[in-house]
């Protein structure tokens, strides 16, 4: 269980007395997910033509799905924010369901098959990178920055400052609290769900290694992962919508 | 370790509240859809959002339990 909760550190730097982990399993799995997304994007967008064919159809379906999703919440602002939200959605969906590919042979097995003792050190489990709190905290802070940036863009810095003491100066406290609570709840929700799912699946593999993990994995790996990715993007969208739309309502 | 394990178990009890909350939200959503099937899309989005928000309390309990179990306590 310790091996699931604590990240596996591959490289670290020493700052003073502390050793700071530099490359962990979350980083490597993120690289794998990034590589998959990049290759898929390159393959699907080759030879674009007015009448879509083959891979272009898939790409256009995904893009129009995301744009429709964003349009429902943000209205005519969707063009500005759909690329960011779509990127986060695609990354999170892939990163959250990467747990079903946890089939890599580990060090001792590799060393026995290839008769090479150097391979025994190899250890990489394809667990979702979002089970690492640092990854989700980073994504949540990105969401906060985008939401505040949207507010700047819409109202300017002065309008943003004015929103602190309007309608009453007491609301400044609530707004400041919001800036702390929102990223916290975003990151803890995703982190807790993914870590919980991974732990439940690990227990499942331990208790009933045959057939049962396949059935339970549909919920904990696929459904929960997709759901949490959607919820994360949906909440980010709500925050952006809140920052963007009040100005339109004020003018009316 | 014994008392820490009990403490972690108590922390996970927050799940009770989240379960009741999500149950109520989903029940009301089902009522709403049966009254107005044409609004099912909007009701669905609101339900997912409400479920995600009320689920957060259970997740906080889970995270607290993990902190109790896995953070190295001094002494």
Interface residues (C-beta under 8 A of the other chain):
Chain A: X2 X5 X6 X72 X185 X188 X189 X191 X192 X193 X195 X196 X227 X230 X231 X234 X235 X238
Chain B: X45 X48 X49 X52 X55 X56 X59 X60 X62 X63 X66 X70
